[in-house]
Amino acid sequence: MDKSIVSTSLMALFWFLCPLAVSKVGAMDASDASEVIELATLSHLYAPVRFDHLAHSELVDCSRCHHHSTGTGQEDSRCQRCHGQEEEADTVACGDCHAPAPWQDTARSSPIGNPRYHIDIPGLTGAYHLSCLNCHLEFDAPSDCQDCHALTEEGASFLAIDRPTAAVPGQTEPPQATRRRKSQPERPQ
Amino acid sequence: MMKPQISRRHLLKGSLATSIFATLLGRRSSQAAQPLAGYPESMGVLVDLTRCIGCRTCEAACNREQHLPQPENDFTDRSIFEPDEHGLQRRTDATCYTVVKQYHPPGSAHPLYRKVQCNHCNEPACLTSCFVQAYTKTPEGAVIYDPEVCVGCRTCMVACPFSIPAFRYASAWQPRIMKCVFCYDTRLKKRLPPACVEACPQEALTFGRRTDLLTIARQRVRRHPQRYIDHIYGEHEVGGTAWLYLSGVDFHQVGLDTSLPREPILAQVKDFLAIVPMVLTIWPALFAGFHLLANRKEHRAKTDPSGPEKE
């Protein structure tokens, strides 16, 4: 708990001082990266994920996750026409463009400019997983749910792990006996 | 003077003319019925099969939202993807409105997954087939079911082109159809996404107006032509469905029926169904009339007390 407060306040301090230190001279690099970021969009089911931002920033280019906002160039040729030569943006945090509830109409139409292009911005949880998991699969990094996420009690109940077997309200009959058993052999992934 | 009577010939002529007229009338009205574009503001879900990782979170969310029975194995169990002894994968049943299926298309480096649930057709076959109108297509896009009026004939189960409705055989006192209702009462009414969409960590499920989803889907295909095949499943299939699919492999390789017609199932059976009420109402009267005419003499002979033959 203390640790998270310290890291959060450090992060806040960092982001506060960052513009002063970098003084807007173009692009960010790995040295600008905050150390640890706590990702908590699914905190009702999973304990917050401590994302080692610094370590990841040394593995891949900033633009791999931050698109054009870090001013480090844009890989996607379709985005380059507008965002190719941009300097670092005022904000680089994922949650500033990726909404927590993307289905809301306000979020669906882009918060950032041209609705012709930005009609399909994933929500924050989607953006995390699409970036993180695809890369983890590509690099053979841990990719099972619980490799990154520790289940909370609520999460375990949600996934019916050790959920009390008392009948769910509104249902009187027992679960169907036709469900398959766990003992069947698992197909190699 | 003799009263003008309707002769047998006249009656036959008349009935024949009526039948022809009815047939022509029926034909004309069926031609006039254009395929509907669906409710303009109806909502839908775009399923991006290239994003699904088979985590089954959608199943867990559905189970909780719809108060379905506790599953035998928890939702992290991946052994359930294995086909059973008959080589069949799971299907939607009375205990689950949605199941994730696993596919191994040839040439694919990893298995693919598809979430199966009601596709909420624009012109649902279940609704068409139901003679007590237990089904409703709501303006929001959901196909919902009313167990109060259902008589349990299960015609909808036969009619559904996606084999979705299931029957709760296990309950002797409350048997009913069990089927995904798009979380209509709890969420869709308020324009909120169904529980499965909200739970999907990969955003393989995108909720929105169906028209917007089609635009988004086309943009994805245009931007990543190497990732997707150029087809949005559900845009036209059986008259269009609220749930739309994008895939990187042919849709039949992930278990979707690619032989379905573009027209709603209704269009295939409309002509036949138009005859049914005619047959049911006209035929009994018509043939009863024939019968009475044919046996008129006998009948009169029987009832007339002054007749020559008495028993």
Interface residues (C-beta under 8 A of the other chain):
Chain A: L42 R78 P102 W103 R108 I119 D120 P122 G123 T125 G126 A127 H129 L130 L133 C145 Q146 F158 L159 A160 I161 D162 R163 T165 A167 V168 P169 G170 Q171 T172 E173 P174 P175 Q176 T178 R179 R180 R181 K182 S183 Q184 P185 E186 R187 Q189
Chain B: R51 I53 C55 T57 A60 A61 N63 R64 H67 L68 P69 Q70 P71 E72 N73 D74 F75 T76 D77 R78 S79 I80 F81 E82 D84 R90 D93 A94 T95 Q102 H110 P111 R168 A170 S171 Q174 L192 P193 V197 E198 C200 P201 Q202 E203 T206 F207 G208 D212 T215 I216 Q219 R220 R223
